[in-house]
Amino acid sequence: MLIESEVPFDLDSSFDMTLNLNDKKEISIKGKVVTLFEAQADNAPYRVGIKFTSINDTDREVLKDYIDSLLDD
C-alpha cells in the first residue's frame, strides 16, 4: 500500500494502523515500511510503501471486497 505523509518514516519500522473504508467499516492492520520516496518539491508529501504483515481473515475479506468494489466502478 502506498500512503502519503508530511514526515518521513524509518525504513523497516513496524506499526499498527486502522483503515477507515468508505462504507464506514474499520479494519486493523499491522504494517512495515518497505520503501520511502523523498518529497519531490517543497511542501510535497513523502510517499511511503507499506507491506501488510498481519491482518485477520475477517478484515482481509472486508479489504478485498472494498478493493473489488473500486475496480467495478
Buried (B, 14 or more C-beta within 10 A) or exposed (E): EEBEEEEEBEEEEEEEEEBEBEEEEEBEBBBBBEEBEEBEEEEEBBBBBBEBEEBEEEBEEBBEEBEEEEEEE
